[in-house]
């Protein structure tokens, strides 16, 4: 009986931590970097904007561009974490119908080479017809 109770408590703890994890995943946060305070997803991966995109309009990055700069798709309900304004979080619809997360109207992306939390390896790079820039908590692209 005691072993069963311990097992049930263990399962409850695992279930509780599994429920907490998606909330952290669906949070945009702002943190300091060598480029100033910038946006990160809930897993600590930096997010970029693309100057070829227009604020509030669908993305211009498809094909090889989207392979190098993966889209930050809406993972569910997003919430503003520390330093982020909820009212600036939005979405735009891509050609395939999926929703891409925006911040202050800028579609957001990852860089394929940023493989660890906190990595920012492609800031202010000119590729695919525009500059790729990290995003400030005010929703501006940082040069």
N, C-alpha and C positions, 0 to 999 in steps of 0.2 A: 504494500500500500504506500509506504514511504517513497519507494522508487518511482511509483506511478505519479505521485504528487510532484516530485522533483522534475520528472520528465515534462509534466504539464506546465510547470512554472517556466522551464527552459523554452518550451515551444511558444509560450506567451511572450517571453522576452524577444525571441527571434521575430515573431510576427510584429511586435511593436516597433522594432528597429527597421523592419522592412517597410512599414507604413511611413516612417519618418524620412526614409531615403528619397522617395519621389518628391517630397516637398522641397528638399535641398536641391535636387536636380532642376526643379522648375523655378529657381530663383535667379534673378539677375542681381549681381552685386557690383560694387565699385571698390577698387583697391589701388593702393599706390604701386607705381611701376617706375622704371627709369624715364618714362615719357609723361609722368604725372599720374593723376588718378584716372583710371580707365575702367571700362566695363568688362566683367567676366561672367561666364555662366555659373550655375550652381556647382559645377565640378572644378572650378578654378581655371577654365580655359578662356583665354582672351578672345574678344569679339572685335571684328573689323567692319568698317564701312568702305564703300567703293565710290570714288568720285564720279565715275561714269553713270552710276545710278542717280536718279532724281528723287529727292525727299517725297515720300507719300505715293510714289509710283512703283509698279512692279519691277523686279530685278532685271538687269541686263546681262547677268552672268549665267551662262548655260554651257553645256558641252565640256570642252577642255578647261574652260574657266571654272566651272563648278566642281570639276574634279580636283583642281588645285586649291580652290577656295570653297570648301563645302558650306552649304547653306545651313543656317541655324533655323531648323524647322521648329514650329510651335510644339512643345512636348506635352501640352495640356495647359491648365490654368497657370499663368505666370504671375509671380508676385515680385514686388520690388524689395530687394534686400537692402542692406546698409548702403546709404549714399545714392540710391537710385530712386527716381520719381515714377511712381505707378502710372501717372497720367501720360508719360512719354512712351510707355510700352504699347506696341500695337502689332499689326500684321499686315502683310500684303499677300495676295494670292498669286502663286506661280502658274505657269502654263499647264502644269499637271494637276492643278487644283489644290495642291498642298499649301498650307499657310507658312510663310516665312516671317520670323520675328523681326520687328523694326523697333528702333529707338529714336524718338523724335522724327519719325518718318524715314530714317535711313535703314534699308534692309541690312541685316547682320549676317556675318560669315565667320567661319574659322579659317585658319591656314593649315593645310595638310601637314606642313613641317613642324607645327607646334604640337609636339607629342606628349608634353608633360604639363601639369598645372603650372600656371605662372609664366610659361614660355611665350616670348614675343620675338619671333625671329624674322618677321617680314613686314615691319613697319615702314611706311613711306616708300613703298616699292611701286614702280610703274610697270604694270602688267595688264594685258587684255584691254588696253585703251584707257586706263585710268590709274589713279593712285589708290593704294590700299592703306588705310589709316585706322589706328585705334580710335575708340569713341569715348568722349568725356561723359561724366554723369549729367552734364548740362545738355547732352545730345549733339555736341559738335565733334567733327572729325579733327583729330590732333595731328599737326604736321611735325 
